[in-house]
Amino acid sequence: MRRSRRWLGVVTAAVALVFLGGCADTPTDVALAKGGVPGAPEGKGKPNGEETAGNNLSYPVIWSEGVQKVLPGTPGMVPVVQGEWWYWWGTEGADPDITPLSCLPDPDDNALCDDGVEGQATGATPGVGHEADLVKAFVQKDPLNQWQAASGTPAEFGVDQLDGSLYVDWIDWGDNLESVDWYTKSQVRTEVVLFQENPDPLVPWLEYGMRHVDGWGIDEVHGLAASIPGDVPEIGPGSMATVFSPCARLTIQKLTKDRDDPTLSTTWNSETHQWDGDVNAPIFNLPVWSAGDGPGYYNAEINVKGRIIFGYTWNVRRLNDDGAGDYRATFSFDQTCGTATLNTFFVEGVTEIIVPLEEEALLTADDDGGDTGGATAMLDTGNNLTYIDIRILERGGGGGGGGGGGGGKP
């Protein structure tokens, strides 16, 4: 059986760090910077809603073709934590109904949770009964909070092959695609994350611990965990990195037969980057390297958890091929990507698809099978691609994008 997400749980440790492209510091050196973010407008920040910033990189990333995305901060910087923060002391409930135990500090007495009343401080004491877990979480998208995890080439991370290429260890499609079906009025969030394992566990890659403090989906708020007292940022295990490739491409096509039809026949055309056979022409077919600004492109971004992910929100109502049916979303690579040449590969015996825990439970269940909703991601190493057949049903409802790349990922 394929490996599941369970092994990808997050733990924290104070360990030796590798700052790729920067200098090394100890965890006690990686503390708050008192000077604020260089160039940030004085007196402005997210609490007043006047200034916002992009998400900071919290999770290591490998630039597989050497092409880098612009990141907040600088490599090896001392994290700046001068902006908005929350208290966080754990979670309650069970997956998928998990709620963070968190609160904003009261402006009248930040030792207490905000009671929402100006001029008084009668809120609860944060973390009662969970004192050992209590941290501050300095939120993303605040220009007064800034940090940057490790980034570099495959050679700098020590994961390159003899010819310099990178063999991806793990592929993760968003849980929302693998667990439920969607509808003709849905906004389907298609997310793919590529992961690489650290070959030397004794030399962790620089990673910062994050906490989910509020909201879900597009409204989620995450922040960098820091100690109380001292505001010393928490260091993650550094055992994994994401992979960025400008050569990545997303293609969406409608199948002309049911996805479970045993006579379904498709052949990948590497010249046109699409399937031929029992499938219609693409309704979307774009690579990252040619992306511009706006929702109509395929791109990679730093999500609110601080990871580089490939994402596209598919508005089914506006972009479909005759409505309901089975649609194949394919994640592949271009051989030439602007000025770069493909260096990222899915390899038999190396690359695997991460299986959601709920899917693994179904695979091991002793039942009669049947349609459980959602779809199963497939890997085609011969064509260096992965795909998933998404079922779109003819039924009302707006359908949120959801996803976030999987609840069990690191």
C-alpha positions as CSV (number, residue, x, y, z in Angstrom):
1,M,0.0,0.0,0.0
2,R,1.2,3.5,-0.7
3,R,2.4,5.6,2.1
4,S,-0.1,8.0,3.7
5,R,0.1,11.6,5.0
6,R,0.3,10.3,8.6
7,W,4.1,10.2,8.6
8,L,4.2,13.9,7.5
9,G,3.1,15.2,10.9
10,V,4.8,18.3,12.3
11,V,7.0,18.2,15.3
12,T,9.3,20.9,16.7
13,A,12.9,20.8,17.7
14,A,15.7,23.1,18.7
15,V,18.3,21.6,16.3
16,A,21.3,22.7,14.2
17,L,20.1,24.6,11.1
18,V,21.2,25.0,7.5
19,F,20.5,28.5,6.0
20,L,20.9,27.9,2.3
21,G,22.1,31.2,0.8
22,G,22.7,32.7,4.2
23,C,24.6,32.4,7.5
24,A,23.8,29.9,10.2
25,D,22.2,30.9,13.5
26,T,21.2,29.0,16.6
27,P,17.6,29.0,17.7
28,T,18.3,31.5,20.4
29,D,19.8,33.9,17.9
30,V,16.7,33.6,15.7
31,A,14.7,36.1,17.8
32,L,12.7,39.2,17.1
33,A,14.3,42.1,15.3
34,K,13.5,45.4,17.0
35,G,14.0,47.6,14.0
36,G,10.9,46.6,12.0
37,V,10.7,45.6,8.3
38,P,13.1,47.7,6.1
39,G,11.0,50.0,4.0
40,A,7.7,49.3,5.8
41,P,5.6,52.5,6.4
42,E,6.0,53.7,9.9
43,G,2.9,53.3,12.0
44,K,1.1,51.2,9.5
45,G,0.3,47.5,9.6
46,K,-2.4,44.9,9.2
47,P,-4.2,45.7,12.5
48,N,-5.4,49.0,10.9
49,G,-6.1,47.4,7.6
50,E,-3.9,50.1,5.8
51,E,-1.0,48.0,4.7
52,T,-0.7,44.3,3.8
53,A,2.1,42.1,2.6
54,G,2.6,38.8,0.9
55,N,2.9,35.5,2.8
56,N,6.3,34.7,4.2
57,L,8.1,31.5,3.3
58,S,8.0,29.2,6.4
59,Y,8.7,25.9,4.7
60,P,11.9,25.2,2.7
61,V,11.7,25.3,-1.1
62,I,14.0,23.9,-3.8
63,W,14.3,25.9,-7.0
64,S,14.6,22.9,-9.3
65,E,15.5,24.7,-12.5
66,G,17.3,27.5,-10.6
67,V,14.4,29.9,-11.3
68,Q,13.4,31.7,-8.1
69,K,10.2,33.3,-7.0
70,V,10.4,36.7,-5.3
71,L,10.2,36.1,-1.5
72,P,9.6,38.5,1.4
73,G,12.7,39.1,3.4
74,T,16.2,37.9,2.7
75,P,18.0,34.5,3.1
76,G,19.2,33.9,6.6
77,M,17.5,37.0,8.0
78,V,16.6,37.3,11.7
79,P,12.8,37.1,11.7
80,V,11.0,40.4,12.4
81,V,8.0,39.9,14.6
82,Q,6.6,43.4,15.4
83,G,3.1,43.1,13.9
84,E,-0.3,41.5,14.7
85,W,-0.3,38.3,16.7
86,W,-2.6,35.8,18.4
87,Y,-2.4,33.5,21.4
88,W,-2.5,29.8,20.4
89,W,-2.6,26.8,22.8
90,G,-3.9,23.8,20.9
91,T,-6.8,22.4,19.0
92,E,-10.1,20.7,19.8
93,G,-12.3,18.3,17.9
94,A,-11.3,15.6,15.4
95,D,-10.5,15.8,11.7
96,P,-12.2,17.2,9.7
97,D,-13.9,19.2,12.4
98,I,-10.8,20.7,14.1
99,T,-11.0,24.1,15.8
100,P,-7.9,26.1,16.9
101,L,-7.8,27.1,20.6
102,S,-6.7,30.7,20.1
103,C,-7.6,34.4,20.7
104,L,-6.4,37.9,20.0
105,P,-4.8,39.7,22.9
106,D,-6.9,42.4,24.5
107,P,-5.6,45.9,23.6
108,D,-6.4,47.0,27.2
109,D,-4.4,44.1,28.7
110,N,-2.6,41.8,26.3
111,A,-2.1,39.2,29.0
112,L,-5.8,38.4,28.5
113,C,-7.9,37.3,25.5
114,D,-9.7,40.2,23.8
115,D,-13.2,40.7,25.3
116,G,-14.3,42.9,22.4
117,V,-15.1,45.8,24.7
118,E,-13.0,49.0,24.4
119,G,-11.7,50.3,27.7
120,Q,-12.0,47.1,29.7
121,A,-10.1,43.8,30.0
122,T,-12.4,41.0,31.3
123,G,-11.4,38.3,28.8
124,A,-10.2,34.8,29.7
125,T,-6.6,34.0,30.5
126,P,-5.2,32.3,27.4
127,G,-3.9,28.7,27.5
128,V,-5.4,27.7,30.9
129,G,-4.8,24.0,31.2
130,H,-2.5,24.1,28.1
131,E,0.3,26.3,29.5
132,A,3.0,24.1,27.9
133,D,1.6,24.6,24.5
134,L,0.9,28.4,24.7
135,V,2.7,30.4,22.1
136,K,2.3,33.7,20.2
137,A,1.5,33.3,16.5
138,F,2.7,36.3,14.4
139,V,0.3,36.4,11.4
140,Q,1.1,36.3,7.7
141,K,0.3,39.3,5.4
142,D,1.5,41.9,8.0
143,P,4.5,44.0,6.8
144,L,5.7,44.1,10.3
145,N,6.1,40.4,10.5
146,Q,8.7,39.0,8.2
147,W,10.8,35.8,7.9
148,Q,12.2,33.5,5.3
149,A,12.9,29.7,5.4
150,A,15.6,27.9,3.5
151,S,15.7,28.1,-0.3
152,G,18.2,27.0,-2.9
153,T,19.0,24.8,-5.9
154,P,19.0,20.9,-5.8
155,A,22.8,21.0,-5.5
156,E,22.6,23.4,-2.5
157,F,20.1,21.1,-0.8
158,G,22.1,18.0,-1.7
159,V,19.3,16.3,-3.5
160,D,20.5,16.5,-7.1
161,Q,21.3,13.4,-9.2
162,L,24.6,12.8,-11.0
163,D,23.3,14.8,-14.0
164,G,22.0,17.6,-11.8
165,S,18.4,16.7,-12.1
166,L,15.9,16.4,-9.3
167,Y,13.7,13.3,-8.7
168,V,10.6,14.3,-6.8
169,D,9.8,12.2,-3.7
170,W,6.2,13.0,-3.1
171,I,3.2,14.5,-5.0
172,D,0.3,15.8,-3.0
173,W,-3.0,16.7,-4.7
174,G,-5.4,18.8,-2.6
175,D,-7.6,16.8,-0.3
176,N,-10.7,18.6,-1.6
177,L,-10.2,16.9,-5.0
178,E,-9.6,13.5,-3.4
179,S,-12.5,13.4,-0.9
180,V,-15.6,14.9,-2.5
181,D,-17.4,15.5,-5.8
182,W,-18.1,18.9,-7.2
183,Y,-20.9,20.7,-9.1
184,T,-21.5,22.8,-12.1
185,K,-21.6,25.9,-9.9
186,S,-18.5,25.1,-7.9
187,Q,-15.3,26.9,-7.5
188,V,-12.8,24.0,-7.6
189,R,-9.4,24.7,-6.1
190,T,-6.8,22.5,-7.8
191,E,-3.7,22.4,-5.8
192,V,-0.5,20.4,-6.2
193,V,2.5,20.3,-3.9
194,L,5.8,18.6,-4.7
195,F,7.8,17.4,-1.7
196,Q,11.5,16.4,-1.3
197,E,12.9,14.5,1.7
198,N,16.0,15.7,3.5
199,P,18.7,13.0,2.8
200,D,20.6,14.0,5.9
201,P,18.4,14.2,9.0
202,L,21.3,15.3,11.1
203,V,21.5,18.6,9.1
204,P,17.9,20.0,9.1
205,W,16.8,22.6,6.6
206,L,15.6,25.9,8.1
207,E,11.9,25.7,8.7
208,Y,9.7,27.8,10.9
209,G,6.8,26.4,13.0
210,M,3.4,27.7,12.1
211,R,0.0,27.7,13.8
212,H,-3.5,27.9,12.4
213,V,-5.3,30.5,14.6
214,D,-8.5,31.4,12.8
215,G,-10.8,30.8,9.8
216,W,-11.0,28.2,7.1
217,G,-10.3,28.1,3.4
218,I,-9.7,31.5,1.9
219,D,-10.3,33.1,5.3
220,E,-7.6,31.0,7.2
221,V,-5.2,32.9,9.4
222,H,-1.8,31.3,10.2
223,G,1.1,32.7,12.1
224,L,4.7,32.0,13.0
225,A,4.9,30.4,16.5
226,A,7.1,32.2,19.0
227,S,7.9,31.6,22.7
228,I,6.3,33.3,25.7
229,P,8.2,35.1,27.0
230,G,11.0,36.2,24.6
231,D,9.2,36.0,21.2
232,V,11.8,33.5,20.0
233,P,10.5,31.9,16.7
234,E,9.9,28.2,16.8
235,I,12.1,26.1,14.5
236,G,10.5,23.3,12.5
237,P,12.0,19.8,11.9
238,G,13.5,20.7,8.5
239,S,13.0,17.2,7.2
240,M,11.1,18.2,4.0
241,A,11.1,20.9,1.3
242,T,8.7,21.8,-1.4
243,V,9.8,21.9,-5.0
244,F,9.2,24.8,-7.4
245,S,9.5,24.4,-11.2
246,P,8.5,27.0,-13.7
247,C,8.0,24.2,-16.2
248,A,4.9,22.9,-14.4
249,R,1.7,23.0,-16.4
250,L,-2.0,22.3,-15.7
251,T,-4.4,20.9,-18.3
252,I,-8.1,20.4,-17.8
253,Q,-10.1,18.3,-20.3
254,K,-13.5,16.6,-20.2
255,L,-13.6,12.8,-20.7
256,T,-16.1,11.6,-23.2
257,K,-16.7,8.4,-21.2
258,D,-17.3,7.8,-17.5
259,R,-14.0,7.8,-15.6
260,D,-14.7,4.3,-14.4
261,D,-15.5,2.9,-17.9
262,P,-13.1,0.0,-18.6
263,T,-13.1,1.0,-22.3
264,L,-11.9,4.5,-21.6
265,S,-8.7,5.1,-23.7
266,T,-6.4,8.1,-23.6
267,T,-2.9,8.8,-24.9
268,W,-0.7,11.7,-23.7
269,N,0.5,14.1,-26.5
270,S,3.7,15.7,-25.2
271,E,3.8,18.1,-28.1
272,T,0.4,19.7,-27.4
273,H,0.4,18.9,-23.6
274,Q,-3.0,17.2,-23.7
275,W,-4.7,13.8,-23.8
276,D,-5.9,12.4,-27.1
277,G,-8.6,9.7,-27.4
278,D,-11.8,9.5,-25.3
279,V,-11.4,13.1,-24.3
280,N,-12.3,16.6,-25.5
281,A,-9.9,19.4,-26.3
282,P,-8.6,21.3,-23.3
283,I,-10.6,24.0,-21.6
284,F,-7.5,25.1,-19.7
285,N,-3.9,24.4,-20.7
286,L,-1.2,26.8,-19.4
287,P,2.3,26.5,-17.8
288,V,3.7,28.4,-14.9
289,W,6.6,30.0,-16.9
290,S,4.3,32.0,-19.1
291,A,2.0,33.2,-16.3
292,G,1.0,36.8,-15.7
293,D,-1.0,38.4,-12.9
294,G,-4.6,37.4,-12.3
295,P,-6.8,34.4,-11.8
296,G,-6.7,33.3,-15.5
297,Y,-3.2,31.9,-15.3
298,Y,-1.5,28.9,-13.8
299,N,1.0,29.8,-11.1
300,A,2.7,29.0,-7.9
301,E,2.3,30.9,-4.7
302,I,3.3,31.0,-1.1
303,N,0.1,29.9,0.8
304,V,-1.0,31.1,4.2
305,K,0.9,28.2,5.8
306,G,4.1,29.5,4.2
307,R,4.6,26.8,1.6
308,I,5.1,27.1,-2.2
309,I,2.2,25.4,-3.9
310,F,0.9,25.2,-7.5
311,G,-2.7,26.4,-7.5
312,Y,-5.6,27.3,-9.8
313,T,-9.2,28.0,-8.9
314,W,-11.4,26.5,-11.6
315,N,-14.7,28.3,-11.9
316,V,-16.8,25.4,-13.3
317,R,-19.8,27.6,-14.2
318,R,-17.7,29.8,-16.5
319,L,-15.2,27.2,-17.7
320,N,-16.5,23.8,-18.6
321,D,-17.3,21.7,-21.6
322,D,-21.0,21.0,-21.8
323,G,-21.6,21.0,-18.0
324,A,-21.6,17.9,-15.9
325,G,-19.3,14.9,-16.4
326,D,-15.8,13.7,-15.6
327,Y,-12.9,16.1,-16.1
328,R,-9.2,15.2,-16.1
329,A,-6.8,17.7,-14.4
330,T,-3.3,16.9,-15.5
331,F,-0.1,18.2,-13.8
332,S,2.8,17.9,-16.3
333,F,6.0,19.7,-17.3
334,D,7.2,21.6,-20.3
335,Q,10.6,20.6,-21.6
336,T,11.6,24.2,-22.2
337,C,10.3,26.9,-19.8
338,G,11.3,30.3,-21.0
339,T,15.0,30.5,-20.5
340,A,15.1,27.4,-18.3
341,T,15.3,23.7,-19.3
342,L,13.3,21.0,-17.4
343,N,15.2,19.5,-14.5
344,T,12.3,18.0,-12.5
345,F,11.2,14.4,-12.9
346,F,8.7,11.8,-11.6
347,V,10.6,8.5,-11.4
348,E,9.4,4.9,-11.1
349,G,10.3,3.6,-7.7
350,V,11.1,7.0,-6.3
351,T,8.1,9.3,-6.7
352,E,4.9,8.5,-4.9
353,I,1.5,10.1,-4.5
354,I,0.6,11.0,-0.9
355,V,-2.7,9.2,0.0
356,P,-5.1,11.0,2.3
357,L,-5.9,9.2,5.5
358,E,-9.5,9.0,4.7
359,E,-8.7,7.3,1.4
360,E,-6.3,4.9,3.1
361,A,-9.1,3.9,5.5
362,L,-11.4,3.2,2.5
363,L,-8.7,1.1,0.8
364,T,-8.4,-1.1,3.9
365,A,-12.1,-1.3,4.7
366,D,-13.8,-4.7,4.3
367,D,-16.8,-3.6,2.4
368,D,-18.4,-3.9,-1.0
369,G,-16.8,-0.8,-2.4
370,G,-18.9,1.6,-4.4
371,D,-18.7,5.3,-5.3
372,T,-17.3,7.1,-2.2
373,G,-17.0,10.5,-3.9
374,G,-13.9,12.4,-4.9
375,A,-11.2,11.0,-7.2
376,T,-8.0,9.1,-7.1
377,A,-4.8,10.8,-8.2
378,M,-2.7,8.8,-10.7
379,L,1.0,8.8,-11.5
380,D,2.4,8.3,-15.0
381,T,6.2,8.3,-14.7
382,G,6.7,7.4,-18.4
383,N,5.1,10.7,-19.4
384,N,6.4,12.6,-16.3
385,L,3.0,13.6,-15.2
386,T,0.2,13.0,-12.6
387,Y,-3.5,13.4,-13.1
388,I,-6.9,13.2,-11.3
389,D,-10.3,12.7,-12.8
390,I,-12.8,15.0,-11.1
391,R,-16.5,14.3,-11.2
392,I,-18.7,17.4,-11.8
393,L,-22.3,16.8,-11.0
394,E,-25.4,18.7,-12.3
395,R,-26.7,20.2,-9.1
396,G,-26.9,23.6,-7.5
397,G,-24.8,25.2,-4.9
398,G,-21.9,27.6,-5.0
399,G,-19.2,25.2,-3.9
400,G,-16.2,26.7,-2.2
401,G,-12.7,26.2,-3.5
402,G,-11.6,24.6,-0.2
403,G,-8.5,22.5,-0.1
404,G,-5.3,24.2,1.1
405,G,-3.4,21.2,-0.1
406,G,-4.5,18.7,2.4
407,G,-5.0,18.8,6.1
408,G,-2.4,16.2,6.9
409,K,0.6,17.6,5.2
410,P,3.4,19.2,7.1
